[in-house]
Amino acid sequence: MPVKVVIPTPLRQYTGKRDSVEVEAKTVGEALAGLTSRYSDLRKHLYNEEGKLRSFVNVYVNDEDIRFLQKDQTPLAETDVISIVPSIAGGSMIRCICS
Amino acid sequence: MQINAELLESIRSHGAREYPNECCGMLLGHADGAAKQVSEVVPLRNLRHDPARAQELLPLDDPGRESEKNRFLIDPQEQLRVEKDARARGLDVLGYYHSHPDHPALPSNYDREHAWPWYSYVILSVEQGEARELTSWVLSEDRARFDPEPVKL
């Protein structure tokens, strides 16, 4: 069953400039595995060395964060759209609290 | 990165308004390879204002010393909404901006660890409530450093 994965702009350089990719999958885990086997350069940006999704990579099925669904095991229906949403975070240096 | 004076001013006033907390927002516009033309600035809420929710989405190492005064996190749901809306209008997300209250406009290690390739990261220094220097940065391909990016009017 084909589902659509939306690729954020900074990662399109690893998907041949495609802004979305169709993959065959029944779960989110299968969809991401399919995507990263087709575009292997994506892997290091999405997964850490232990093969887990990086903490600042958010995956949504339609408008739902998979963290609050069934994570990798979240089942997919044909019209579902998966979005990879990079967490945007930052901040200044922590002020030295030594005196 | 090209941006007009009015949009730059909206980033500066957002930074001053949120002082002593960090402000954050999105830069929308058109891109041609690495060349970016900003046409809209979208101020967003700093989710670190809601520490429990932010901690659930992206945990801090030391919540005792890290707060909305020196950390920002954009609500991914809000981000997805703005990004979808931008896409529907033919605009792209070009990057993000945030302020460094009482700190220079230089990227921190924390900024680098959480950065993505290609995006422009605009940093505004706000000293004692007054907007000062504004800089822009792009992460190097090996994630090792930030390269300065000229901001052209």
gemmi code that builds the backbone of each chain (N, CA, C; Angstrom):
import gemmi

chains = {
    "A": [
        ("MET", (0.845, -1.194, 0.000), (0.000, 0.000, 0.000), (0.885, 1.250, 0.000)),
        ("PRO", (0.737, 2.113, -1.030), (1.635, 3.274, -1.079), (1.175, 4.382, -0.128)),
        ("VAL", (2.137, 4.944, 0.615), (1.853, 6.126, 1.436), (2.862, 7.212, 1.055)),
        ("LYS", (2.459, 8.445, 1.343), (3.300, 9.568, 0.950), (4.116, 10.046, 2.146)),
        ("VAL", (5.412, 10.279, 1.927), (6.268, 10.849, 2.962), (6.712, 12.231, 2.479)),
        ("VAL", (6.405, 13.256, 3.271), (6.793, 14.624, 2.910), (8.204, 14.891, 3.450)),
        ("ILE", (9.084, 15.357, 2.563), (10.488, 15.579, 2.925), (10.714, 17.068, 3.208)),
        ("PRO", (11.249, 17.426, 4.397), (11.500, 18.846, 4.668), (12.648, 19.381, 3.799)),
        ("THR", (12.614, 20.679, 3.510), (13.585, 21.287, 2.587), (15.040, 20.882, 2.845)),
        ("PRO", (15.538, 20.936, 4.099), (16.973, 20.653, 4.287), (17.360, 19.213, 3.944)),
        ("LEU", (16.383, 18.310, 3.868), (16.715, 16.911, 3.565), (16.475, 16.543, 2.102)),
        ("ARG", (15.951, 17.497, 1.326), (15.656, 17.183, -0.085), (16.913, 16.954, -0.912)),
        ("GLN", (18.034, 17.507, -0.438), (19.281, 17.276, -1.167), (19.680, 15.791, -1.136)),
        ("TYR", (19.069, 15.015, -0.221), (19.383, 13.580, -0.143), (18.326, 12.724, -0.838)),
        ("THR", (17.258, 13.366, -1.358), (16.199, 12.591, -2.025), (16.069, 13.013, -3.493)),
        ("GLY", (17.186, 13.436, -4.077), (17.152, 13.874, -5.467), (16.196, 15.038, -5.674)),
        ("LYS", (16.153, 15.944, -4.675), (15.343, 17.177, -4.713), (13.837, 16.918, -4.641)),
        ("ARG", (13.443, 15.685, -4.397), (12.002, 15.407, -4.286), (11.455, 15.976, -2.978)),
        ("ASP", (10.257, 16.601, -3.038), (9.670, 17.112, -1.793), (8.723, 16.104, -1.156)),
        ("SER", (8.403, 15.039, -1.875), (7.684, 13.936, -1.249), (8.031, 12.647, -1.988)),
        ("VAL", (7.921, 11.541, -1.248), (8.316, 10.250, -1.798), (7.211, 9.250, -1.450)),
        ("GLU", (6.859, 8.390, -2.384), (5.874, 7.353, -2.080), (6.575, 6.054, -1.755)),
        ("VAL", (6.156, 5.425, -0.647), (6.748, 4.140, -0.280), (5.633, 3.144, 0.045)),
        ("GLU", (5.978, 1.861, -0.078), (5.032, 0.804, 0.269), (5.229, 0.473, 1.735)),
        ("ALA", (4.195, 0.625, 2.562), (4.369, 0.324, 3.985), (3.032, 0.144, 4.691)),
        ("LYS", (3.073, -0.688, 5.741), (1.876, -0.877, 6.567), (2.008, -0.139, 7.895)),
        ("THR", (3.285, 0.176, 8.275), (3.506, 0.905, 9.529), (4.492, 2.042, 9.252)),
        ("VAL", (4.583, 2.973, 10.225), (5.516, 4.084, 10.095), (6.960, 3.570, 10.018)),
        ("GLY", (7.264, 2.559, 10.840), (8.610, 1.981, 10.843), (8.991, 1.466, 9.458)),
        ("GLU", (8.043, 0.756, 8.814), (8.295, 0.221, 7.467), (8.480, 1.340, 6.450)),
        ("ALA", (7.681, 2.399, 6.618), (7.769, 3.517, 5.670), (9.140, 4.179, 5.759)),
        ("LEU", (9.621, 4.419, 6.988), (10.924, 5.075, 7.147), (12.064, 4.163, 6.706)),
        ("ALA", (11.891, 2.850, 6.948), (12.912, 1.899, 6.504), (12.973, 1.887, 4.978)),
        ("GLY", (11.805, 1.914, 4.345), (11.734, 1.941, 2.876), (12.384, 3.204, 2.322)),
        ("LEU", (12.097, 4.318, 2.987), (12.635, 5.603, 2.540), (14.161, 5.632, 2.650)),
        ("THR", (14.670, 5.176, 3.804), (16.118, 5.271, 4.012), (16.875, 4.181, 3.252)),
        ("SER", (16.182, 3.108, 2.839), (16.920, 2.144, 2.019), (17.012, 2.668, 0.585)),
        ("ARG", (16.001, 3.428, 0.175), (16.065, 4.026, -1.164), (17.054, 5.202, -1.191)),
        ("TYR", (17.048, 5.999, -0.138), (17.938, 7.173, -0.070), (18.833, 7.016, 1.161)),
        ("SER", (19.926, 6.290, 1.013), (20.713, 5.903, 2.184), (21.397, 7.080, 2.884)),
        ("ASP", (21.629, 8.194, 2.153), (22.259, 9.357, 2.790), (21.353, 9.993, 3.846)),
        ("LEU", (20.071, 9.687, 3.773), (19.128, 10.240, 4.749), (19.315, 9.625, 6.125)),
        ("ARG", (19.822, 8.400, 6.131), (19.858, 7.617, 7.359), (20.546, 8.345, 8.514)),
        ("LYS", (21.726, 8.940, 8.231), (22.485, 9.543, 9.333), (21.794, 10.787, 9.923)),
        ("HIS", (20.906, 11.380, 9.134), (20.197, 12.554, 9.654), (18.965, 12.164, 10.461)),
        ("LEU", (18.460, 10.970, 10.221), (17.234, 10.543, 10.912), (17.504, 9.613, 12.090)),
        ("TYR", (18.540, 8.772, 11.954), (18.807, 7.777, 13.000), (20.154, 8.021, 13.664)),
        ("ASN", (20.252, 7.657, 14.956), (21.554, 7.730, 15.634), (22.318, 6.417, 15.410)),
        ("GLU", (23.478, 6.303, 16.048), (24.347, 5.128, 15.835), (23.665, 3.829, 16.267)),
        ("GLU", (22.742, 3.939, 17.240), (22.051, 2.716, 17.699), (20.846, 2.363, 16.820)),
        ("GLY", (20.659, 3.148, 15.764), (19.538, 2.860, 14.863), (18.200, 3.365, 15.380)),
        ("LYS", (18.251, 4.248, 16.398), (16.996, 4.837, 16.896), (16.807, 6.209, 16.250)),
        ("LEU", (15.546, 6.625, 16.106), (15.269, 7.963, 15.576), (15.919, 9.002, 16.474)),
        ("ARG", (16.577, 9.990, 15.895), (17.209, 11.043, 16.690), (16.150, 11.817, 17.470)),
        ("SER", (16.574, 12.351, 18.641), (15.588, 12.998, 19.523), (14.982, 14.235, 18.873)),
        ("PHE", (15.723, 14.860, 17.942), (15.171, 16.074, 17.339), (14.541, 15.826, 15.965)),
        ("VAL", (14.183, 14.568, 15.721), (13.413, 14.253, 14.512), (11.991, 13.889, 14.937)),
        ("ASN", (11.030, 14.661, 14.484), (9.633, 14.368, 14.787), (8.982, 13.758, 13.552)),
        ("VAL", (8.188, 12.715, 13.796), (7.475, 12.106, 12.681), (5.975, 12.221, 12.954)),
        ("TYR", (5.272, 12.735, 11.966), (3.828, 12.910, 12.087), (3.107, 12.044, 11.071)),
        ("VAL", (1.975, 11.450, 11.510), (1.064, 10.826, 10.557), (-0.128, 11.765, 10.499)),
        ("ASN", (-0.336, 12.343, 9.331), (-1.293, 13.445, 9.167), (-0.912, 14.525, 10.175)),
        ("ASP", (-1.736, 14.808, 11.186), (-1.349, 15.857, 12.127), (-0.981, 15.312, 13.496)),
        ("GLU", (-0.717, 14.009, 13.595), (-0.446, 13.391, 14.897), (1.010, 12.958, 15.019)),
        ("ASP", (1.618, 13.348, 16.126), (2.983, 12.951, 16.448), (2.986, 11.459, 16.792)),
        ("ILE", (3.852, 10.677, 16.125), (3.840, 9.215, 16.374), (4.259, 8.861, 17.796)),
        ("ARG", (4.938, 9.813, 18.493), (5.264, 9.582, 19.905), (4.019, 9.316, 20.735)),
        ("PHE", (2.919, 9.969, 20.310), (1.675, 9.868, 21.067), (0.706, 8.898, 20.401)),
        ("LEU", (1.189, 8.210, 19.346), (0.401, 7.137, 18.735), (1.096, 5.827, 19.134)),
        ("GLN", (1.463, 5.011, 18.164), (2.150, 3.755, 18.522), (3.583, 3.751, 17.999)),
        ("LYS", (4.197, 4.945, 17.963), (5.583, 5.117, 17.512), (5.810, 4.413, 16.173)),
        ("ASP", (6.912, 3.630, 16.085), (7.247, 2.909, 14.847), (6.126, 1.979, 14.372)),
        ("GLN", (5.375, 1.486, 15.345), (4.335, 0.493, 15.037), (3.026, 1.115, 14.577)),
        ("THR", (2.967, 2.443, 14.531), (1.736, 3.132, 14.128), (1.273, 2.627, 12.754)),
        ("PRO", (0.049, 2.067, 12.679), (-0.418, 1.537, 11.396), (-0.798, 2.653, 10.420)),
        ("LEU", (-0.679, 2.355, 9.137), (-0.954, 3.363, 8.115), (-2.136, 2.946, 7.242)),
        ("ALA", (-2.916, 3.922, 6.817), (-3.968, 3.696, 5.824), (-3.532, 4.374, 4.530)),
        ("GLU", (-4.198, 4.012, 3.439), (-3.697, 4.412, 2.120), (-3.560, 5.923, 1.916)),
        ("THR", (-4.467, 6.699, 2.498), (-4.421, 8.140, 2.249), (-3.552, 8.885, 3.266)),
        ("ASP", (-2.918, 8.151, 4.194), (-2.104, 8.815, 5.222), (-0.886, 9.508, 4.623)),
        ("VAL", (-0.545, 10.644, 5.233), (0.647, 11.380, 4.822), (1.591, 11.441, 6.020)),
        ("ILE", (2.816, 10.982, 5.800), (3.827, 11.038, 6.859), (4.658, 12.300, 6.651)),
        ("SER", (4.844, 13.079, 7.715), (5.704, 14.257, 7.620), (6.882, 14.094, 8.563)),
        ("ILE", (8.077, 14.412, 8.055), (9.267, 14.442, 8.898), (9.461, 15.905, 9.264)),
        ("VAL", (9.374, 16.200, 10.548), (9.449, 17.600, 10.984), (10.653, 17.757, 11.913)),
        ("PRO", (11.697, 18.458, 11.435), (12.848, 18.633, 12.306), (12.510, 19.523, 13.492)),
        ("SER", (12.901, 19.103, 14.705), (12.738, 19.966, 15.879), (13.647, 21.151, 15.713)),
        ("ILE", (13.119, 22.349, 15.950), (13.955, 23.532, 15.860), (14.186, 24.038, 17.277)),
        ("ALA", (15.440, 23.958, 17.699), (15.790, 24.333, 19.070), (17.144, 25.007, 19.049)),
        ("GLY", (17.422, 25.751, 20.109), (18.727, 26.395, 20.215), (18.775, 27.213, 21.479)),
        ("GLY", (19.794, 28.039, 21.558), (19.907, 28.887, 22.743), (21.320, 29.363, 22.944)),
        ("SER", (21.464, 30.307, 23.855), (22.790, 30.884, 24.091), (23.618, 29.981, 25.007)),
        ("MET", (24.876, 30.341, 25.153), (25.728, 29.601, 26.071), (25.199, 29.758, 27.482)),
        ("ILE", (25.317, 28.724, 28.288), (24.854, 28.853, 29.661), (25.849, 29.723, 30.414)),
        ("ARG", (25.313, 30.737, 31.079), (26.182, 31.642, 31.818), (26.934, 30.873, 32.898)),
        ("CYS", (28.191, 31.165, 33.034), (28.995, 30.481, 34.047), (28.496, 30.893, 35.429)),
        ("ILE", (28.132, 29.895, 36.229), (27.622, 30.264, 37.546), (28.729, 30.192, 38.600)),
        ("CYS", (29.975, 29.962, 38.103), (31.081, 30.013, 39.057), (31.365, 31.479, 39.356)),
        ("SER", (31.849, 31.809, 40.522), (32.017, 33.241, 40.832), (33.483, 33.639, 40.690)),
    ],
    "B": [
        ("MET", (21.788, 35.449, 2.042), (20.376, 35.601, 2.347), (19.952, 37.050, 2.128)),
        ("GLN", (18.862, 37.245, 1.369), (18.359, 38.600, 1.141), (17.078, 38.811, 1.917)),
        ("ILE", (16.999, 39.982, 2.564), (15.830, 40.295, 3.391), (15.681, 41.813, 3.400)),
        ("ASN", (14.440, 42.310, 3.404), (14.309, 43.771, 3.401), (14.343, 44.354, 4.821)),
        ("ALA", (14.487, 45.691, 4.892), (14.686, 46.372, 6.177), (13.487, 46.204, 7.113)),
        ("GLU", (12.306, 46.194, 6.523), (11.085, 46.088, 7.333), (11.015, 44.728, 8.050)),
        ("LEU", (11.375, 43.666, 7.311), (11.346, 42.324, 7.894), (12.431, 42.176, 8.959)),
        ("LEU", (13.599, 42.756, 8.687), (14.690, 42.724, 9.677), (14.234, 43.408, 10.962)),
        ("GLU", (13.545, 44.539, 10.791), (13.076, 45.297, 11.946), (12.054, 44.476, 12.751)),
        ("SER", (11.244, 43.672, 12.055), (10.252, 42.875, 12.784), (10.935, 41.798, 13.639)),
        ("ILE", (12.071, 41.285, 13.179), (12.835, 40.315, 13.987), (13.411, 41.027, 15.214)),
        ("ARG", (13.961, 42.234, 14.967), (14.583, 42.988, 16.058), (13.563, 43.367, 17.129)),
        ("SER", (12.375, 43.796, 16.691), (11.391, 44.208, 17.692), (10.825, 42.989, 18.423)),
        ("HIS", (10.753, 41.846, 17.747), (10.302, 40.624, 18.428), (11.288, 40.251, 19.540)),
        ("GLY", (12.570, 40.336, 19.228), (13.620, 40.031, 20.216), (13.561, 40.949, 21.421)),
        ("ALA", (13.342, 42.242, 21.166), (13.282, 43.222, 22.256), (12.047, 42.992, 23.119)),
        ("ARG", (10.932, 42.659, 22.440), (9.660, 42.433, 23.142), (9.736, 41.237, 24.087)),
        ("GLU", (10.435, 40.184, 23.675), (10.482, 38.961, 24.476), (11.554, 39.000, 25.567)),
        ("TYR", (12.457, 39.962, 25.493), (13.524, 40.063, 26.490), (12.921, 40.037, 27.895)),
        ("PRO", (13.450, 39.367, 28.918), (14.734, 38.648, 28.919), (14.664, 37.208, 28.426)),
        ("ASN", (13.532, 36.841, 27.782), (13.438, 35.478, 27.260), (13.890, 35.430, 25.807)),
        ("GLU", (14.129, 34.216, 25.317), (14.515, 34.052, 23.921), (13.271, 34.077, 23.043)),
        ("CYS", (13.356, 34.795, 21.934), (12.263, 34.753, 20.965), (12.665, 33.777, 19.867)),
        ("CYS", (11.710, 33.364, 19.050), (12.039, 32.511, 17.908), (10.982, 32.673, 16.833)),
        ("GLY", (11.344, 32.356, 15.617), (10.399, 32.476, 14.515), (10.951, 31.868, 13.242)),
        ("MET", (10.130, 31.922, 12.210), (10.439, 31.242, 10.954), (10.655, 32.250, 9.830)),
        ("LEU", (11.521, 31.910, 8.899), (11.783, 32.745, 7.727), (11.229, 32.022, 6.503)),
        ("LEU", (10.301, 32.664, 5.801), (9.707, 32.061, 4.605), (10.098, 32.856, 3.367)),
        ("GLY", (10.115, 32.179, 2.239), (10.436, 32.895, 1.009), (10.741, 31.934, -0.115)),
        ("HIS", (11.635, 32.366, -1.000), (11.990, 31.555, -2.166), (13.465, 31.208, -2.141)),
        ("ALA", (13.781, 30.008, -2.592), (15.174, 29.578, -2.634), (15.527, 29.104, -4.025)),
        ("ASP", (16.759, 29.411, -4.417), (17.294, 28.896, -5.665), (18.654, 28.319, -5.299)),
        ("GLY", (18.690, 27.017, -5.045), (19.913, 26.407, -4.505), (20.189, 26.964, -3.132)),
        ("ALA", (21.375, 27.547, -2.931), (21.727, 28.102, -1.622), (21.310, 29.566, -1.501)),
        ("ALA", (20.852, 30.176, -2.611), (20.458, 31.587, -2.567), (19.033, 31.714, -2.039)),
        ("LYS", (18.877, 32.534, -0.994), (17.552, 32.642, -0.365), (17.062, 34.081, -0.342)),
        ("GLN", (15.793, 34.218, -0.640), (15.148, 35.533, -0.597), (13.993, 35.439, 0.402)),
        ("VAL", (14.148, 36.122, 1.543), (13.112, 36.062, 2.580), (11.990, 37.027, 2.214)),
        ("SER", (10.740, 36.528, 2.251), (9.624, 37.428, 1.946), (8.632, 37.524, 3.099)),
        ("GLU", (8.765, 36.642, 4.095), (7.884, 36.716, 5.266), (8.625, 36.262, 6.504)),
        ("VAL", (8.309, 36.927, 7.629), (8.871, 36.539, 8.924), (7.691, 36.157, 9.809)),
        ("VAL", (7.715, 34.948, 10.365), (6.595, 34.493, 11.192), (7.056, 34.302, 12.635)),
        ("PRO", (6.670, 35.205, 13.542), (7.058, 35.021, 14.937), (6.345, 33.802, 15.517)),
        ("LEU", (7.070, 32.984, 16.271), (6.456, 31.799, 16.878), (6.674, 31.843, 18.385)),
        ("ARG", (5.910, 31.014, 19.091), (5.999, 30.951, 20.544), (7.201, 30.090, 20.937)),
        ("ASN", (7.906, 30.534, 21.974), (8.975, 29.701, 22.529), (8.343, 28.672, 23.456)),
        ("LEU", (8.385, 27.410, 23.047), (7.721, 26.350, 23.825), (8.382, 26.120, 25.182)),
        ("ARG", (9.619, 26.619, 25.368), (10.261, 26.481, 26.691), (9.515, 27.281, 27.752)),
        ("HIS", (8.560, 28.123, 27.292), (7.681, 28.847, 28.205), (6.792, 27.848, 28.962)),
        ("ASP", (6.612, 26.684, 28.342), (5.807, 25.609, 28.939), (6.760, 24.432, 29.192)),
        ("PRO", (7.529, 24.516, 30.306), (8.651, 23.576, 30.496), (8.250, 22.104, 30.444)),
        ("ALA", (7.078, 21.760, 31.002), (6.702, 20.340, 31.051), (6.498, 19.788, 29.639)),
        ("ARG", (5.754, 20.527, 28.811), (5.475, 20.083, 27.438), (6.775, 20.037, 26.627)),
        ("ALA", (7.609, 21.092, 26.783), (8.858, 21.154, 26.015), (9.778, 19.997, 26.394)),
        ("GLN", (9.818, 19.691, 27.687), (10.687, 18.619, 28.169), (10.266, 17.272, 27.576)),
        ("GLU", (8.953, 17.108, 27.377), (8.416, 15.873, 26.809), (8.857, 15.720, 25.340)),
        ("LEU", (8.927, 16.862, 24.629), (9.252, 16.813, 23.203), (10.753, 16.765, 22.942)),
        ("LEU", (11.533, 17.555, 23.694), (12.986, 17.551, 23.503), (13.630, 17.842, 24.857)),
        ("PRO", (13.987, 16.774, 25.596), (14.482, 16.953, 26.967), (15.770, 17.779, 27.034)),
        ("LEU", (15.860, 18.619, 28.068), (17.093, 19.368, 28.335), (17.964, 18.529, 29.257)),
        ("ASP", (19.282, 18.704, 29.143), (20.197, 17.957, 30.014), (20.115, 18.463, 31.443)),
        ("ASP", (19.985, 19.786, 31.593), (20.064, 20.389, 32.920), (18.961, 21.447, 33.076)),
        ("PRO", (17.716, 20.981, 33.323), (16.592, 21.922, 33.393), (16.777, 22.977, 34.498)),
        ("GLY", (17.690, 22.727, 35.455), (17.942, 23.700, 36.511), (18.615, 24.955, 35.975)),
        ("ARG", (19.424, 24.797, 34.954), (20.163, 25.940, 34.411), (19.699, 26.332, 33.016)),
        ("GLU", (18.819, 25.521, 32.455), (18.336, 25.818, 31.110), (16.848, 26.167, 31.178)),
        ("SER", (16.483, 27.314, 30.619), (15.090, 27.756, 30.672), (14.812, 28.594, 29.434)),
        ("GLU", (13.629, 29.223, 29.409), (13.282, 30.060, 28.249), (14.197, 31.277, 28.128)),
        ("LYS", (15.011, 31.524, 29.172), (15.956, 32.651, 29.097), (17.181, 32.309, 28.250)),
        ("ASN", (17.509, 31.011, 28.148), (18.668, 30.648, 27.334), (18.407, 29.455, 26.396)),
        ("ARG", (17.136, 29.060, 26.278), (16.797, 27.963, 25.361), (15.498, 28.296, 24.647)),
        ("PHE", (15.419, 27.850, 23.381), (14.118, 27.933, 22.733), (13.832, 26.613, 22.044)),
        ("LEU", (12.548, 26.359, 21.885), (12.094, 25.192, 21.143), (10.819, 25.627, 20.435)),
        ("ILE", (10.738, 25.336, 19.162), (9.534, 25.684, 18.421), (8.568, 24.515, 18.499)),
        ("ASP", (7.309, 24.826, 18.763), (6.280, 23.797, 18.845), (6.160, 23.111, 17.482)),
        ("PRO", (6.501, 21.820, 17.399), (6.495, 21.154, 16.091), (5.135, 21.190, 15.408)),
        ("GLN", (4.071, 21.218, 16.208), (2.732, 21.264, 15.634), (2.483, 22.611, 14.929)),
        ("GLU", (2.943, 23.681, 15.592), (2.811, 25.012, 15.032), (3.681, 25.121, 13.762)),
        ("GLN", (4.865, 24.535, 13.866), (5.825, 24.532, 12.759), (5.222, 23.833, 11.542)),
        ("LEU", (4.606, 22.676, 11.777), (3.993, 21.890, 10.700), (2.859, 22.694, 10.052)),
        ("ARG", (2.076, 23.377, 10.902), (0.947, 24.170, 10.412), (1.445, 25.321, 9.520)),
        ("VAL", (2.459, 26.063, 10.008), (2.980, 27.203, 9.235), (3.632, 26.704, 7.941)),
        ("GLU", (4.338, 25.571, 8.046), (5.038, 25.031, 6.874), (4.045, 24.599, 5.791)),
        ("LYS", (2.966, 23.934, 6.214), (1.928, 23.500, 5.261), (1.292, 24.688, 4.581)),
        ("ASP", (0.979, 25.711, 5.394), (0.346, 26.920, 4.873), (1.285, 27.618, 3.879)),
        ("ALA", (2.578, 27.656, 4.217), (3.567, 28.290, 3.341), (3.647, 27.535, 2.013)),
        ("ARG", (3.716, 26.213, 2.115), (3.813, 25.371, 0.921), (2.625, 25.593, -0.014)),
        ("ALA", (1.434, 25.717, 0.611), (0.220, 25.928, -0.183), (0.284, 27.262, -0.923)),
        ("ARG", (1.050, 28.225, -0.375), (1.165, 29.535, -1.018), (2.433, 29.639, -1.875)),
        ("GLY", (3.090, 28.504, -2.093), (4.272, 28.487, -2.951), (5.529, 29.021, -2.283)),
        ("LEU", (5.514, 29.090, -0.940), (6.693, 29.578, -0.219), (7.400, 28.412, 0.459)),
        ("ASP", (8.675, 28.602, 0.714), (9.478, 27.584, 1.367), (9.950, 28.078, 2.722)),
        ("VAL", (10.228, 27.143, 3.639), (10.864, 27.530, 4.895), (12.361, 27.659, 4.609)),
        ("LEU", (12.893, 28.858, 4.799), (14.302, 29.103, 4.480), (15.192, 28.979, 5.707)),
        ("GLY", (14.588, 29.149, 6.863), (15.389, 29.076, 8.084), (14.609, 29.592, 9.272)),
        ("TYR", (15.342, 29.853, 10.337), (14.727, 30.233, 11.607), (15.536, 31.346, 12.245)),
        ("TYR", (14.900, 32.108, 13.121), (15.654, 33.092, 13.883), (15.396, 32.905, 15.362)),
        ("HIS", (16.349, 33.308, 16.179), (16.132, 33.345, 17.626), (17.038, 34.398, 18.229)),
        ("SER", (16.725, 34.792, 19.462), (17.522, 35.836, 20.109), (18.423, 35.236, 21.183)),
        ("HIS", (19.503, 35.942, 21.461), (20.385, 35.603, 22.577), (20.335, 36.776, 23.563)),
        ("PRO", (19.491, 36.684, 24.588), (19.405, 37.791, 25.547), (20.712, 37.947, 26.342)),
        ("ASP", (21.271, 39.133, 26.299), (22.526, 39.464, 26.988), (23.677, 38.530, 26.615)),
        ("HIS", (23.663, 38.074, 25.386), (24.752, 37.250, 24.850), (25.026, 37.696, 23.421)),
        ("PRO", (26.253, 37.476, 22.947), (26.565, 37.888, 21.577), (25.789, 37.081, 20.525)),
        ("ALA", (25.724, 37.626, 19.318), (24.991, 36.987, 18.215), (25.859, 35.906, 17.561)),
        ("LEU", (26.366, 35.005, 18.376), (27.206, 33.911, 17.885), (26.542, 32.592, 18.237)),
        ("PRO", (26.595, 31.611, 17.337), (25.938, 30.339, 17.633), (26.633, 29.596, 18.777)),
        ("SER", (25.845, 28.983, 19.633), (26.397, 28.196, 20.735), (26.560, 26.754, 20.268)),
        ("ASN", (27.208, 25.974, 21.087), (27.340, 24.555, 20.799), (25.960, 23.893, 20.743)),
        ("TYR", (25.079, 24.359, 21.630), (23.716, 23.813, 21.670), (22.994, 24.121, 20.349)),
        ("ASP", (23.224, 25.329, 19.810), (22.641, 25.686, 18.509), (23.120, 24.713, 17.437)),
        ("ARG", (24.425, 24.435, 17.451), (25.008, 23.579, 16.416), (24.480, 22.151, 16.510)),
        ("GLU", (24.398, 21.647, 17.749), (23.938, 20.267, 17.930), (22.515, 20.060, 17.418)),
        ("HIS", (21.719, 21.142, 17.437), (20.318, 20.995, 17.032), (20.028, 21.568, 15.651)),
        ("ALA", (21.091, 21.901, 14.921), (20.877, 22.543, 13.617), (20.718, 21.507, 12.508)),
        ("TRP", (20.075, 21.957, 11.425), (19.888, 21.135, 10.236), (20.679, 21.743, 9.098)),
        ("PRO", (21.102, 20.911, 8.141), (21.825, 21.477, 6.997), (20.929, 22.421, 6.192)),
        ("TRP", (21.531, 23.261, 5.416), (20.869, 24.145, 4.450), (20.135, 25.347, 5.059)),
        ("TYR", (19.373, 25.158, 6.146), (18.615, 26.264, 6.727), (19.539, 27.429, 7.105)),
        ("SER", (18.986, 28.658, 7.045), (19.670, 29.826, 7.597), (19.251, 29.971, 9.045)),
        ("TYR", (20.241, 30.164, 9.917), (19.955, 30.399, 11.333), (20.350, 31.826, 11.678)),
        ("VAL", (19.336, 32.676, 11.851), (19.580, 34.079, 12.184), (19.596, 34.212, 13.704)),
        ("ILE", (20.630, 34.887, 14.217), (20.739, 35.102, 15.665), (20.790, 36.606, 15.939)),
        ("LEU", (19.964, 37.045, 16.876), (19.907, 38.455, 17.257), (20.378, 38.585, 18.712)),
        ("SER", (21.338, 39.448, 18.924), (21.749, 39.726, 20.305), (20.852, 40.822, 20.866)),
        ("VAL", (20.315, 40.602, 22.069), (19.491, 41.627, 22.730), (20.151, 41.945, 24.072)),
        ("GLU", (20.687, 43.171, 24.163), (21.392, 43.572, 25.387), (20.490, 44.477, 26.210)),
        ("GLN", (20.209, 44.077, 27.429), (19.359, 44.893, 28.327), (18.073, 45.375, 27.633)),
        ("GLY", (17.476, 44.483, 26.853), (16.195, 44.819, 26.219), (16.325, 45.533, 24.889)),
        ("GLU", (17.553, 45.816, 24.473), (17.731, 46.536, 23.212), (18.342, 45.618, 22.149)),
        ("ALA", (17.704, 45.559, 20.971), (18.208, 44.709, 19.888), (19.536, 45.263, 19.382)),
        ("ARG", (20.536, 44.410, 19.271), (21.855, 44.850, 18.795), (22.224, 44.112, 17.516)),
        ("GLU", (23.310, 43.351, 17.554), (23.830, 42.727, 16.340), (22.944, 41.575, 15.856)),
        ("LEU", (22.838, 41.452, 14.524), (22.081, 40.345, 13.935), (22.991, 39.632, 12.924)),
        ("THR", (23.079, 38.324, 13.050), (23.957, 37.554, 12.164), (23.182, 36.359, 11.597)),
        ("SER", (23.720, 35.746, 10.541), (23.078, 34.551, 9.987), (24.134, 33.473, 9.739)),
        ("TRP", (23.751, 32.222, 9.925), (24.692, 31.104, 9.893), (24.106, 29.910, 9.169)),
        ("VAL", (24.976, 29.127, 8.538), (24.557, 27.876, 7.884), (25.470, 26.762, 8.394)),
        ("LEU", (24.874, 25.646, 8.771), (25.644, 24.507, 9.283), (26.503, 23.902, 8.172)),
        ("SER", (27.747, 23.547, 8.500), (28.594, 22.901, 7.498), (28.098, 21.462, 7.273)),
        ("GLU", (28.420, 20.914, 6.110), (27.902, 19.598, 5.708), (28.257, 18.496, 6.718)),
        ("ASP", (29.443, 18.595, 7.354), (29.850, 17.559, 8.316), (29.345, 17.851, 9.738)),
        ("ARG", (28.493, 18.859, 9.900), (27.901, 19.254, 11.178), (28.939, 19.781, 12.173)),
        ("ALA", (30.182, 20.009, 11.743), (31.250, 20.380, 12.670), (31.217, 21.848, 13.079)),
        ("ARG", (30.717, 22.714, 12.188), (30.740, 24.143, 12.505), (29.619, 24.885, 11.764)),
        ("PHE", (29.451, 26.152, 12.183), (28.535, 27.044, 11.481), (29.363, 27.979, 10.620)),
        ("ASP", (28.973, 28.178, 9.361), (29.634, 29.173, 8.519), (28.774, 30.428, 8.480)),
        ("PRO", (29.406, 31.617, 8.603), (28.618, 32.851, 8.534), (28.026, 33.037, 7.138)),
        ("GLU", (26.827, 33.572, 7.106), (26.143, 33.801, 5.831), (25.845, 35.305, 5.733)),
        ("PRO", (26.252, 35.971, 4.651), (25.979, 37.408, 4.548), (24.473, 37.698, 4.520)),
        ("VAL", (24.079, 38.757, 5.245), (22.685, 39.209, 5.227), (22.637, 40.459, 4.360)),
        ("LYS", (21.963, 40.341, 3.197), (21.926, 41.475, 2.256), (20.553, 42.128, 2.262)),
        ("LEU", (20.564, 43.444, 2.242), (19.288, 44.178, 2.218), (18.747, 44.251, 0.784)),
    ],
}
model = gemmi.Model(1)
for chain_id, residues in chains.items():
    chain = gemmi.Chain(chain_id)
    for i, (resn, *xyz) in enumerate(residues, 1):
        res = gemmi.Residue()
        res.name, res.seqid = resn, gemmi.SeqId(i, " ")
        for name, pos in zip(("N", "CA", "C"), xyz):
            atom = gemmi.Atom()
            atom.name, atom.element = name, gemmi.Element(name[0])
            atom.pos, atom.b_iso = gemmi.Position(*pos), 0.0
            res.add_atom(atom)
        chain.add_residue(res)
    model.add_chain(chain)
structure = gemmi.Structure()
structure.add_model(model)
structure.setup_entities()
